[in-house]
Amino acid sequence: MITVKEKLAAGRTVIAVNVGGRNPDVIAALAKFGADLAFIDCERSGIGLDSAAELLFAAKAAQLPAIVRTHTAEQAELVRFLDRGADGLVIPHVNSAHEAAAAAEVIRYACGKAAASKLLVVQIETALAIKNLDELAAVPGVDAYLIGPNDLAYDLCGERGAKNPTISAAIDDVCTRLRAQGKRFGMPGPLAELPEFRRRGATFLYYSLDWLVQSGFQALERPLAD
């Protein structure tokens, strides 16, 4: 069976679904219906170490790989999630090659021979990260780059989630440069924005549980309206 790392390396789309909090029962459904990864978000949710461990155990039971987005890049924090069975890490606000290399080194330190099987995703969500992108993209051990358009908009325009030509141009620039270097990358991809996701050459699709629920209700409303 092809692994997520192999799927990414082959240029195939990988779907990572943010489970939306402490929702272990959701994970079996994600595995059943085709998600590639459970995305456990400790940065922008109330999930702590104990709750993340519960979600990681649920993912193991469902045979669905699970990655954790941490709220810092501190070594001690990263190690604790890896020790509890995370299949990979998402590191937010990575601004330099040094920071990316440090995260890759933590995985090697914590996981030993198993490090090669762990997924490392770094987030590009500041103007400084874009400035340092070529050096960031040269760091060994990074499997994918996740663009954070909301935080990037705040850094560039002072408004989180803003959509304007400046943000679009910045995202296009990041995608073009990563694609030119043969790197795998992605971003949030709600249904309405999937054409742009594909046009930019992204293959790491970050999807939220909220969007899945929204799509389900929209599908339900159509027959109910008839």
Contacts in CASP RR format, 6 or more apart in sequence:
PFRMAT RR
TARGET T0000
AUTHOR 0000-0000-0000
METHOD contacts of the structure
MODEL  1
MITVKEKLAAGRTVIAVNVGGRNPDVIAALAKFGADLAFIDCERSGIGLD
SAAELLFAAKAAQLPAIVRTHTAEQAELVRFLDRGADGLVIPHVNSAHEA
AAAAEVIRYACGKAAASKLLVVQIETALAIKNLDELAAVPGVDAYLIGPN
DLAYDLCGERGAKNPTISAAIDDVCTRLRAQGKRFGMPGPLAELPEFRRR
GATFLYYSLDWLVQSGFQALERPLAD
2 10 0 8 1.000
3 65 0 8 1.000
3 117 0 8 1.000
4 14 0 8 1.000
4 36 0 8 1.000
4 37 0 8 1.000
4 65 0 8 1.000
4 87 0 8 1.000
4 119 0 8 1.000
5 117 0 8 1.000
5 119 0 8 1.000
5 143 0 8 1.000
7 14 0 8 1.000
7 36 0 8 1.000
8 14 0 8 1.000
8 119 0 8 1.000
8 143 0 8 1.000
8 144 0 8 1.000
8 184 0 8 1.000
8 203 0 8 1.000
8 204 0 8 1.000
9 143 0 8 1.000
9 184 0 8 1.000
11 184 0 8 1.000
11 203 0 8 1.000
12 203 0 8 1.000
13 203 0 8 1.000
13 204 0 8 1.000
13 205 0 8 1.000
14 36 0 8 1.000
14 37 0 8 1.000
14 144 0 8 1.000
14 203 0 8 1.000
14 204 0 8 1.000
14 205 0 8 1.000
15 34 0 8 1.000
15 35 0 8 1.000
15 36 0 8 1.000
15 37 0 8 1.000
15 205 0 8 1.000
15 207 0 8 1.000
16 35 0 8 1.000
16 36 0 8 1.000
16 37 0 8 1.000
16 38 0 8 1.000
16 39 0 8 1.000
16 67 0 8 1.000
16 204 0 8 1.000
16 205 0 8 1.000
16 206 0 8 1.000
16 207 0 8 1.000
17 30 0 8 1.000
17 35 0 8 1.000
17 37 0 8 1.000
17 38 0 8 1.000
17 39 0 8 1.000
17 207 0 8 1.000
17 208 0 8 1.000
17 209 0 8 1.000
17 212 0 8 1.000
18 39 0 8 1.000
18 41 0 8 1.000
18 206 0 8 1.000
18 207 0 8 1.000
18 208 0 8 1.000
18 209 0 8 1.000
19 26 0 8 1.000
19 27 0 8 1.000
19 30 0 8 1.000
19 38 0 8 1.000
19 39 0 8 1.000
19 40 0 8 1.000
19 41 0 8 1.000
19 55 0 8 1.000
19 209 0 8 1.000
20 26 0 8 1.000
20 41 0 8 1.000
20 45 0 8 1.000
20 208 0 8 1.000
20 209 0 8 1.000
20 210 0 8 1.000
21 41 0 8 1.000
21 45 0 8 1.000
21 46 0 8 1.000
21 47 0 8 1.000
21 51 0 8 1.000
22 46 0 8 1.000
22 47 0 8 1.000
22 51 0 8 1.000
22 54 0 8 1.000
22 55 0 8 1.000
23 55 0 8 1.000
23 209 0 8 1.000
24 54 0 8 1.000
24 55 0 8 1.000
24 57 0 8 1.000
24 58 0 8 1.000
25 58 0 8 1.000
26 209 0 8 1.000
27 38 0 8 1.000
27 55 0 8 1.000
27 58 0 8 1.000
27 59 0 8 1.000
27 62 0 8 1.000
27 64 0 8 1.000
27 66 0 8 1.000
28 58 0 8 1.000
28 61 0 8 1.000
28 62 0 8 1.000
30 38 0 8 1.000
30 62 0 8 1.000
30 64 0 8 1.000
31 59 0 8 1.000
31 62 0 8 1.000
31 63 0 8 1.000
31 64 0 8 1.000
32 62 0 8 1.000
35 64 0 8 1.000
36 65 0 8 1.000
37 64 0 8 1.000
37 65 0 8 1.000
37 66 0 8 1.000
37 67 0 8 1.000
37 87 0 8 1.000
37 119 0 8 1.000
38 55 0 8 1.000
38 59 0 8 1.000
38 64 0 8 1.000
38 65 0 8 1.000
38 66 0 8 1.000
38 67 0 8 1.000
39 66 0 8 1.000
39 67 0 8 1.000
39 69 0 8 1.000
39 90 0 8 1.000
39 206 0 8 1.000
40 47 0 8 1.000
40 52 0 8 1.000
40 55 0 8 1.000
40 56 0 8 1.000
40 66 0 8 1.000
40 67 0 8 1.000
40 68 0 8 1.000
40 69 0 8 1.000
40 86 0 8 1.000
41 47 0 8 1.000
41 69 0 8 1.000
42 48 0 8 1.000
42 49 0 8 1.000
42 52 0 8 1.000
42 68 0 8 1.000
42 69 0 8 1.000
42 70 0 8 1.000
42 71 0 8 1.000
42 81 0 8 1.000
43 69 0 8 1.000
43 70 0 8 1.000
43 71 0 8 1.000
43 92 0 8 1.000
44 69 0 8 1.000
47 55 0 8 1.000
49 80 0 8 1.000
49 81 0 8 1.000
49 84 0 8 1.000
52 68 0 8 1.000
52 81 0 8 1.000
52 84 0 8 1.000
52 86 0 8 1.000
53 84 0 8 1.000
55 66 0 8 1.000
56 66 0 8 1.000
56 68 0 8 1.000
56 81 0 8 1.000
56 84 0 8 1.000
56 85 0 8 1.000
56 86 0 8 1.000
59 65 0 8 1.000
59 66 0 8 1.000
59 87 0 8 1.000
60 66 0 8 1.000
60 85 0 8 1.000
65 87 0 8 1.000
65 88 0 8 1.000
65 119 0 8 1.000
66 86 0 8 1.000
66 87 0 8 1.000
66 88 0 8 1.000
67 86 0 8 1.000
67 87 0 8 1.000
67 88 0 8 1.000
67 89 0 8 1.000
67 90 0 8 1.000
67 119 0 8 1.000
67 121 0 8 1.000
68 81 0 8 1.000
68 86 0 8 1.000
68 88 0 8 1.000
68 89 0 8 1.000
68 90 0 8 1.000
69 89 0 8 1.000
69 90 0 8 1.000
69 91 0 8 1.000
69 92 0 8 1.000
70 77 0 8 1.000
70 78 0 8 1.000
70 81 0 8 1.000
70 89 0 8 1.000
70 90 0 8 1.000
70 91 0 8 1.000
70 92 0 8 1.000
71 77 0 8 1.000
71 92 0 8 1.000
73 91 0 8 1.000
73 92 0 8 1.000
73 93 0 8 1.000
73 94 0 8 1.000
73 99 0 8 1.000
73 102 0 8 1.000
73 103 0 8 1.000
75 102 0 8 1.000
75 106 0 8 1.000
75 109 0 8 1.000
78 89 0 8 1.000
78 91 0 8 1.000
78 103 0 8 1.000
78 106 0 8 1.000
78 107 0 8 1.000
78 110 0 8 1.000
79 106 0 8 1.000
79 109 0 8 1.000
79 110 0 8 1.000
81 89 0 8 1.000
82 88 0 8 1.000
82 89 0 8 1.000
82 106 0 8 1.000
82 107 0 8 1.000
82 110 0 8 1.000
82 111 0 8 1.000
82 118 0 8 1.000
83 110 0 8 1.000
86 118 0 8 1.000
87 117 0 8 1.000
87 118 0 8 1.000
87 119 0 8 1.000
88 107 0 8 1.000
88 118 0 8 1.000
88 119 0 8 1.000
88 120 0 8 1.000
88 121 0 8 1.000
89 103 0 8 1.000
89 107 0 8 1.000
89 118 0 8 1.000
89 119 0 8 1.000
89 120 0 8 1.000
89 121 0 8 1.000
90 121 0 8 1.000
90 122 0 8 1.000
90 123 0 8 1.000
90 146 0 8 1.000
91 99 0 8 1.000
91 100 0 8 1.000
91 103 0 8 1.000
91 120 0 8 1.000
91 121 0 8 1.000
91 122 0 8 1.000
91 123 0 8 1.000
92 123 0 8 1.000
92 125 0 8 1.000
92 151 0 8 1.000
93 123 0 8 1.000
93 125 0 8 1.000
93 126 0 8 1.000
93 129 0 8 1.000
93 151 0 8 1.000
94 100 0 8 1.000
94 103 0 8 1.000
94 122 0 8 1.000
94 123 0 8 1.000
94 124 0 8 1.000
94 129 0 8 1.000
94 136 0 8 1.000
95 126 0 8 1.000
95 128 0 8 1.000
95 129 0 8 1.000
95 132 0 8 1.000
96 128 0 8 1.000
96 129 0 8 1.000
96 132 0 8 1.000
96 135 0 8 1.000
96 136 0 8 1.000
97 132 0 8 1.000
97 135 0 8 1.000
97 136 0 8 1.000
97 138 0 8 1.000
97 139 0 8 1.000
99 122 0 8 1.000
100 122 0 8 1.000
100 136 0 8 1.000
100 139 0 8 1.000
100 142 0 8 1.000
101 139 0 8 1.000
101 140 0 8 1.000
103 120 0 8 1.000
103 122 0 8 1.000
104 120 0 8 1.000
104 139 0 8 1.000
104 140 0 8 1.000
104 141 0 8 1.000
104 142 0 8 1.000
107 115 0 8 1.000
107 118 0 8 1.000
107 120 0 8 1.000
107 141 0 8 1.000
108 115 0 8 1.000
111 117 0 8 1.000
111 118 0 8 1.000
119 143 0 8 1.000
119 144 0 8 1.000
120 141 0 8 1.000
120 142 0 8 1.000
120 143 0 8 1.000
121 142 0 8 1.000
121 143 0 8 1.000
121 144 0 8 1.000
121 145 0 8 1.000
121 146 0 8 1.000
121 204 0 8 1.000
122 136 0 8 1.000
122 142 0 8 1.000
122 145 0 8 1.000
122 146 0 8 1.000
123 129 0 8 1.000
123 145 0 8 1.000
123 146 0 8 1.000
123 147 0 8 1.000
123 148 0 8 1.000
123 151 0 8 1.000
124 130 0 8 1.000
124 133 0 8 1.000
124 136 0 8 1.000
124 145 0 8 1.000
124 146 0 8 1.000
124 147 0 8 1.000
124 148 0 8 1.000
124 152 0 8 1.000
124 174 0 8 1.000
124 185 0 8 1.000
125 147 0 8 1.000
125 148 0 8 1.000
125 149 0 8 1.000
125 150 0 8 1.000
125 151 0 8 1.000
125 152 0 8 1.000
125 155 0 8 1.000
126 151 0 8 1.000
126 152 0 8 1.000
126 155 0 8 1.000
127 152 0 8 1.000
127 155 0 8 1.000
127 156 0 8 1.000
127 170 0 8 1.000
129 136 0 8 1.000
130 170 0 8 1.000
130 173 0 8 1.000
130 174 0 8 1.000
133 174 0 8 1.000
133 177 0 8 1.000
133 178 0 8 1.000
134 177 0 8 1.000
134 181 0 8 1.000
136 142 0 8 1.000
136 145 0 8 1.000
137 145 0 8 1.000
137 177 0 8 1.000
137 178 0 8 1.000
137 181 0 8 1.000
137 183 0 8 1.000
138 181 0 8 1.000
142 183 0 8 1.000
143 184 0 8 1.000
144 183 0 8 1.000
144 184 0 8 1.000
144 185 0 8 1.000
144 186 0 8 1.000
144 203 0 8 1.000
144 204 0 8 1.000
145 174 0 8 1.000
145 178 0 8 1.000
145 183 0 8 1.000
145 184 0 8 1.000
145 185 0 8 1.000
145 186 0 8 1.000
145 204 0 8 1.000
146 185 0 8 1.000
146 186 0 8 1.000
146 187 0 8 1.000
146 204 0 8 1.000
146 206 0 8 1.000
147 171 0 8 1.000
147 174 0 8 1.000
147 175 0 8 1.000
147 185 0 8 1.000
147 186 0 8 1.000
147 187 0 8 1.000
147 202 0 8 1.000
148 187 0 8 1.000
148 188 0 8 1.000
149 161 0 8 1.000
149 167 0 8 1.000
149 171 0 8 1.000
149 187 0 8 1.000
149 188 0 8 1.000
150 160 0 8 1.000
150 161 0 8 1.000
151 160 0 8 1.000
152 167 0 8 1.000
152 170 0 8 1.000
152 171 0 8 1.000
153 159 0 8 1.000
153 160 0 8 1.000
153 161 0 8 1.000
153 162 0 8 1.000
153 163 0 8 1.000
153 167 0 8 1.000
154 160 0 8 1.000
154 161 0 8 1.000
154 162 0 8 1.000
156 166 0 8 1.000
156 167 0 8 1.000
156 170 0 8 1.000
157 164 0 8 1.000
157 166 0 8 1.000
157 167 0 8 1.000
161 167 0 8 1.000
171 187 0 8 1.000
171 200 0 8 1.000
172 200 0 8 1.000
174 185 0 8 1.000
175 185 0 8 1.000
175 200 0 8 1.000
175 201 0 8 1.000
175 202 0 8 1.000
178 184 0 8 1.000
178 185 0 8 1.000
179 185 0 8 1.000
179 200 0 8 1.000
179 201 0 8 1.000
184 203 0 8 1.000
184 204 0 8 1.000
185 201 0 8 1.000
185 202 0 8 1.000
185 203 0 8 1.000
185 204 0 8 1.000
186 197 0 8 1.000
186 202 0 8 1.000
186 203 0 8 1.000
186 204 0 8 1.000
186 205 0 8 1.000
186 206 0 8 1.000
187 197 0 8 1.000
187 200 0 8 1.000
187 202 0 8 1.000
187 204 0 8 1.000
187 206 0 8 1.000
188 206 0 8 1.000
188 207 0 8 1.000
188 208 0 8 1.000
189 197 0 8 1.000
189 205 0 8 1.000
189 206 0 8 1.000
189 207 0 8 1.000
189 211 0 8 1.000
190 207 0 8 1.000
190 211 0 8 1.000
191 211 0 8 1.000
191 215 0 8 1.000
197 205 0 8 1.000
END
